[in-house]
Amino acid sequence: MSIRPPGPKGVPLFGNSRQYANDPFSFMQACADAYGDVVRFDLGPIDTYMLTNPRDIERVLVSDAARYQKLDLGDDAIYNLLGDGLLMSEGATWEKQRQLANPAFRMNRITKLGGMMTDHTDAMLSGWADGDRIDAQVEMARVTVKIIVNAMFGTEIADERIRAVQENLEPLGARFEPDPTRFLVPNWAPTPENRQFDGAIETLETLIDELVAERRETGYHETEDGEVPMDLLSIILRAIDDGEQTTQSLRDEMMTMLLAGHDTTALTLTYTWYLLSEHPEARDKLHAELAEVLDGKTPTAADTRKLEYTEWVLNEAMRLYPPVYTLFREPKIDVKLGGYRIPEGAGIMLPQWVVHRSPRWYTNPDQFEPERWAPKRRSERPRFAFFPFGGGPRHCIGKQFSMLEAKLILAMVAQEYELDYLGKGEFGLRGSLTMHPQEPMAMRLTKRS
């Protein structure tokens, strides 16, 4: 067995972190093209091993998942933001929190939320008009914030509060963009970036406190009709009353839900509108399916099961532009992957960006082709050639919620409007906790007759 996988040479102290920070997407792709299934490089203080074979990814996420944990990047900022919520917790804490949260995400509950999702989408559409110019990312983020707060906090969120969320996403996202020098600056240092980051967290914590207070006021126990509220906030509040949860765990879970619960769906829809704008033939097929299945009516959760091409469009958007563009894990013991030994404590990178665009698994991988998600073609690919929601025990708990939400919003908007991208050429991307466009996603609305 070879001891050391191949990889690009780095420079003293910084390793390959400058190359990664300059353009993480091109760097990951170039490494995969040059060195194969297992690539070793140095991201500053961490030795990183990038895996791009679905067979190895499946082992890390599923079959050997117990051997791995979340990678500790040695940066407390992510824990200051999300604490011990579902995304960051480990071991018994994670298992307890996942079990607690599961009822809020059961499919029978999610399908009942379809009407709420379409109501918020309808309210968004009522503010649009033929010929308007919008920033698609801002609009999608606004409606998905409203939906996640309604679904998981059990309350409404006013527009001024949504603006507070959106205004504070920028300093939060900037803090997690790749930066080769960041590990040299402690989090307590009063730099402008650290002050903005801390201020954004404080603002969002205040917002969460207000939403929690409102939920306490409206009630979170069994109603007179015998119904028990199953929004996540109510579940945690009841657990606090029973002594099974703390106010800190409530803060961590609701911060995680507020941020992660809307961002990925908003980005998926944003990239979908861009791709449909660039591929009018696919847009025509989408419109044809919506006309056949819905005939102009507001879709229900039951209707979405018939919207096959609509789901293909969303899958293809997530393939080309996965909002979560890479995952990280850390082996608890020395492991063997792809013929190489990877030591305990190393960083393991599982890049959706690279795997989703690999010619090994997709013909014409850079082309937008929803038909590649037809059942027969999909069955010919390895399972982990596509993993936008992760996989294994720690797969995204909100997958079904997100897909229903995205289908309903896409179907409602596409019946009413065509969105035409106004940018020049392909837009740039920036990596943070999720993958965002570098510039506003300006689009023109054209009312459909």
Secondary structure as the mmCIF struct_conf table of DSSP 4:
data_model
#
loop_
_struct_conf.conf_type_id
_struct_conf.id
_struct_conf.beg_label_comp_id
_struct_conf.beg_label_asym_id
_struct_conf.beg_label_seq_id
_struct_conf.end_label_comp_id
_struct_conf.end_label_asym_id
_struct_conf.end_label_seq_id
STRN STRN1 SER A 2 SER A 2
BEND BEND1 ILE A 3 ARG A 4
STRN STRN2 VAL A 11 VAL A 11
TURN_TY1_P TURN_TY1_P1 PRO A 12 PHE A 14
STRN STRN3 GLY A 15 GLY A 15
TURN_TY1_P TURN_TY1_P2 ASN A 16 ASN A 16
HELX_RH_AL_P HELX_RH_AL_P1 SER A 17 ASN A 22
HELX_RH_AL_P HELX_RH_AL_P2 PRO A 24 TYR A 35
BEND BEND2 ASP A 37 ASP A 37
STRN STRN4 VAL A 38 LEU A 43
TURN_TY1_P TURN_TY1_P3 GLY A 44 PRO A 45
STRN STRN5 ILE A 46 LEU A 51
HELX_RH_AL_P HELX_RH_AL_P3 PRO A 54 GLU A 58
HELX_RH_PI_P HELX_RH_PI_P1 ARG A 59 SER A 63
TURN_TY1_P TURN_TY1_P4 ASP A 64 ASP A 64
HELX_RH_3T_P HELX_RH_3T_P1 ALA A 65 ARG A 67
STRN STRN6 TYR A 68 LYS A 70
BEND BEND3 GLY A 74 GLY A 74
TURN_TY1_P TURN_TY1_P5 ASP A 76 ASP A 76
HELX_RH_AL_P HELX_RH_AL_P4 ALA A 77 LEU A 82
TURN_TY1_P TURN_TY1_P6 GLY A 83 ASP A 84
BEND BEND4 GLY A 85 GLY A 85
TURN_TY1_P TURN_TY1_P7 LEU A 86 MET A 88
HELX_RH_AL_P HELX_RH_AL_P5 GLY A 91 ALA A 101
HELX_RH_3T_P HELX_RH_3T_P2 ASN A 102 PHE A 105
HELX_RH_AL_P HELX_RH_AL_P6 MET A 107 LYS A 112
TURN_TY1_P TURN_TY1_P8 LEU A 113 LEU A 113
HELX_RH_AL_P HELX_RH_AL_P7 GLY A 114 SER A 126
TURN_TY1_P TURN_TY1_P9 GLY A 127 GLY A 127
TURN_TY1_P TURN_TY1_P10 ASP A 130 GLY A 131
STRN STRN7 ARG A 133 ASP A 135
HELX_RH_AL_P HELX_RH_AL_P8 ALA A 136 MET A 152
TURN_TY1_P TURN_TY1_P11 PHE A 153 PHE A 153
BEND BEND5 GLY A 154 THR A 155
HELX_RH_AL_P HELX_RH_AL_P9 ASP A 159 ARG A 175
TURN_TY1_P TURN_TY1_P12 PHE A 176 PHE A 176
BEND BEND6 GLU A 177 GLU A 177
TURN_TY1_P TURN_TY1_P13 PRO A 180 THR A 181
HELX_RH_3T_P HELX_RH_3T_P3 ARG A 182 LEU A 184
BEND BEND7 VAL A 185 VAL A 185
TURN_TY1_P TURN_TY1_P14 ASN A 187 TRP A 188
BEND BEND8 ALA A 189 ALA A 189
HELX_RH_AL_P HELX_RH_AL_P10 PRO A 192 THR A 218
BEND BEND9 HIS A 221 HIS A 221
TURN_TY1_P TURN_TY1_P15 GLU A 224 ASP A 225
BEND BEND10 GLY A 226 GLY A 226
BEND BEND11 ASP A 231 ASP A 231
HELX_RH_AL_P HELX_RH_AL_P11 LEU A 232 ASP A 241
TURN_TY1_P TURN_TY1_P16 ASP A 242 GLY A 243
BEND BEND12 GLU A 244 GLN A 245
HELX_RH_AL_P HELX_RH_AL_P12 THR A 247 GLU A 278
HELX_RH_AL_P HELX_RH_AL_P13 PRO A 280 VAL A 293
TURN_TY1_P TURN_TY1_P17 LEU A 294 GLY A 296
BEND BEND13 LYS A 297 LYS A 297
HELX_LH_PP_P HELX_LH_PP_P1 THR A 298 PRO A 299
HELX_RH_AL_P HELX_RH_AL_P14 ALA A 301 THR A 304
TURN_TY1_P TURN_TY1_P18 ARG A 305 LYS A 306
HELX_RH_AL_P HELX_RH_AL_P15 GLU A 308 LEU A 320
BEND BEND14 TYR A 321 TYR A 321
BEND BEND15 PRO A 323 VAL A 324
STRN STRN8 LEU A 327 PRO A 331
BEND BEND16 LYS A 332 ILE A 333
STRN STRN9 VAL A 335 LEU A 337
TURN_TY1_P TURN_TY1_P19 GLY A 338 GLY A 339
STRN STRN10 TYR A 340 ILE A 342
TURN_TY1_P TURN_TY1_P20 GLU A 344 GLY A 345
STRN STRN11 GLY A 347 LEU A 350
HELX_RH_AL_P HELX_RH_AL_P16 GLN A 352 VAL A 355
TURN_TY1_P TURN_TY1_P21 HIS A 356 ARG A 357
TURN_TY1_P TURN_TY1_P22 PRO A 359 TRP A 361
BEND BEND17 TYR A 362 ASN A 364
TURN_TY1_P TURN_TY1_P23 PRO A 365 ASP A 366
BEND BEND18 GLN A 367 GLN A 367
HELX_RH_3T_P HELX_RH_3T_P4 PRO A 370 TRP A 373
BEND BEND19 ALA A 374 ALA A 374
HELX_RH_AL_P HELX_RH_AL_P17 PRO A 375 SER A 379
TURN_TY1_P TURN_TY1_P24 GLU A 380 GLU A 380
BEND BEND20 ARG A 381 ARG A 381
HELX_RH_3T_P HELX_RH_3T_P5 ARG A 383 ALA A 385
TURN_TY1_P TURN_TY1_P25 PRO A 388 PHE A 389
HELX_RH_3T_P HELX_RH_3T_P6 GLY A 392 ARG A 394
BEND BEND21 HIS A 395 HIS A 395
TURN_TY1_P TURN_TY1_P26 ILE A 397 GLY A 398
HELX_RH_AL_P HELX_RH_AL_P18 LYS A 399 GLU A 416
STRN STRN12 TYR A 417 TYR A 421
BEND BEND22 GLY A 423 GLU A 426
HELX_LH_PP_P HELX_LH_PP_P2 PHE A 427 GLY A 428
STRN STRN13 LEU A 429 GLY A 431
BEND BEND23 SER A 432 THR A 434
STRN STRN14 MET A 435 PRO A 437
BEND BEND24 GLN A 438 GLU A 439
STRN STRN15 ALA A 442 LYS A 447
#
